[in-house]
Amino acid sequence: MKKIVFIGSANVDLVFETLCVPKKGETIHGDSFFLSVGGKEQ
């Protein structure tokens, strides 16, 4: 059996848009949600 080596990572940002920044321990509703490719910009 051949061995496969993978070096690297995959990153995805989970983005929630809200009207305000929640306080510690506070739960708020978001206006929208989307996924974005994460990691450093190249």
C-alpha positions in Angstrom: 0.0 0.0 0.0 1.3 3.5 -0.9 1.5 6.2 1.7 0.0 9.6 1.3 1.4 12.6 3.1 -0.6 15.9 3.3 1.1 19.0 4.5 -1.2 22.1 4.8 -4.5 23.2 6.1 -7.9 24.4 4.9 -9.6 27.4 6.6 -13.2 28.7 6.4 -14.5 31.8 8.1 -18.0 31.8 9.5 -19.3 35.4 9.3 -22.3 36.7 11.1 -23.5 40.3 10.5 -25.1 42.0 13.4 -26.2 45.6 14.4 -23.9 45.6 17.4 -21.1 43.7 19.1 -22.4 41.3 21.7 -21.3 41.8 25.3 -19.6 38.9 27.2 -22.1 36.2 27.7 -24.8 37.9 25.6 -26.7 36.2 22.9 -28.0 38.2 19.9 -29.6 37.5 16.6 -27.6 38.0 13.4 -28.9 39.7 10.3 -27.1 37.5 7.8 -24.6 34.7 7.6 -22.0 33.6 5.0 -19.0 31.4 4.6 -15.7 32.8 3.3 -12.4 31.3 2.4 -10.2 31.9 5.4 -6.5 32.2 6.0 -4.0 34.8 5.0 -4.4 36.9 1.9 -1.9 36.2 -0.8 
